[in-house]
């Protein structure tokens, strides 16, 4: 948006200066100036000269190349802004993905990669001030951890961080009951 205003100022300033210049002259002065400009051979030949240059192959090639570069920059910026997540949204996605990967692991034994990802997500949650379940005491409470992750992710997606923290605290408080 800041660049848009710069463009307006860059284009609008000369136009306003021209209008102010024209408005400060009387109509008869303006008419005499226009006729004197029209009789000037340089002013009369300028549009034809510009038109001949714009019809050359090299000008069209350079113009389309520059236009393509500008369009590429704008499209890349637009696509980069579309795909960017805030840190909170990224944490929410990590928690949700960890819950689903834990659900999809077999009940007999859990993949070490799932456990490593789960530990990373729990550390992230702890760093952000969430209450996390107690450390593993030799047993693995897959259903409880999955429930915890799904609840926290759901509250993070819908209600925000405060309700997600309250939900996490209530689940952890009732963990061993």
N, C-alpha and C positions, 0 to 999 in steps of 0.2 A: 504494500500500500504506500510505503514511503517513496518507492521508485515511481509510482504513478503520479504522486504530487510533484516530484521533481520533473517529470515529463511535462506535466501541465504548465509548470513555471517556465520551463525551457521553451515550450512552444508558445505559451500565452504572453510572455513578456514582450517579444518583438511585435506581436499582433496588437497588444495594447499600446505600445509605443507608436505604431503606425496610426492607430485610431486617434491617439492624443495629438499626433502631429497634424492629422487631417482636420481634427475638430478645432484646432487653434487658428486655422486659416479661414478666411471668408470664402464664400462660394465662387466669387469671380477669380480670386487668387488660385483656388484649387483648379478651376477650369483652365486657366492660362498655364498652370504648371503641367497639367495633364497633356495639353496640346504640345507643349514644348518637349515633354518626355516622348510623346508619340512621334515627333519629327526627328528625334535623335536617332542616327543610324545604328548605333550600338544597341540601344534599347529595342529597336525594331528587329534586329537580327538575332538577339539573344534567344527567344523562344525557338526559332528555327534551328539554331546551333544546338541547343539542349535536346531538341527532338531528334536530330540526326545522331547525336551521341547515344541517346537511349535506344536507338534501333540497331546499334552495332552488336555483333555477336559477343565480343569480349565483355561489354557492359552487362548484357543479359546474363552471361555466365557468372560474373562476379556478383551481380545483384541476387541471383537465385542461390548462390553459394552462401552469401551472408544471410539471406532470409532463412535458409535451411539451418544454419548455425544458431541463429536466434531462436527459431522454433524448437530446436533440439534442447537448448538451454532451458526454455520455459517448460517444455514437457517433462524434462528430467526433474526440475524443481517441483513441479506439480506431483509427479509420481513419488518423489522422495517424501513429500509432506503427507501424502495419502497413507503411506505404509509405516510411518513412524509412530511408535507407541510411547506413551508416557512411562516413566519408571513404575508407577503404580499399576498401570495396565499390564506391563510386562510381568510384574510379580504375580498379578492375578492369573495370567495365562500359565505361568510356571506352576503355580499351586494347582490349578485345574488339570494341567497335563500330568503332573505327578500323581494326582488322585486317579486319573483314568489309567495310567500305566500300572499303578499298583492293583487296580481292579482287574486288569487284563493279564496279570501274571498268575501262574498256576498256584494252587493252594498248597501243594506239596513242598515246594521250595521256590523262593523268589530269586529272580535274576540279580546278580551282583550289581549290574548297571542300574537297575531300578532302585536298589537300596542306596547306591551312591547318589543318584539323582534326588532321592527322598531326603537324604542327609543334607544335601546342598540347599534344597527348598526349605527344610526346617531351620537351617542356619540363617537363611535370608529372612524368614519370618521372625526369628528371634532378634535379629539385628534391627528389624523395623518395629520392635516393641510388642510383638504378638506373644501371647502365652503359648508355649509349645508343650507337647506331651513329654512325660518323663523319659529319661534315657532307657534304652533297651536293657532289661535285666536278664538276658539270656533267652527270653521269649519274644515272639514277634506278634503283636496284636494287629494283624492286617486289617480286620474289619473296623477296629476302633480308629486306626490311623486314616483309613480311607474315609470313614464318616467325618472325622475331623477336617481333613483336607477339602472334602466336598462342601461342608458347611461353611468353612472360611472362604472358599472361592466364591460360593453363591452370594454370601453377604458382601464380599468385596466387589462383585460385579454389580449388584443391585443397590446396596445402601451406602457403600463407602467404607472407609477405614475404621471409623469409630464403632459401628455396629459389628464389623468383622472382628475387631479386637474384643468386644464384649462377648461375642459368640465363642471365640477361641478360649477366653478365660473361663466361661461357664462349662465348656466341654472338658478342659483340663482340670477344673475343680472337681468334677464328677468322674475323673478318669479311673480311680481305683475303687470306686464304690460298687 
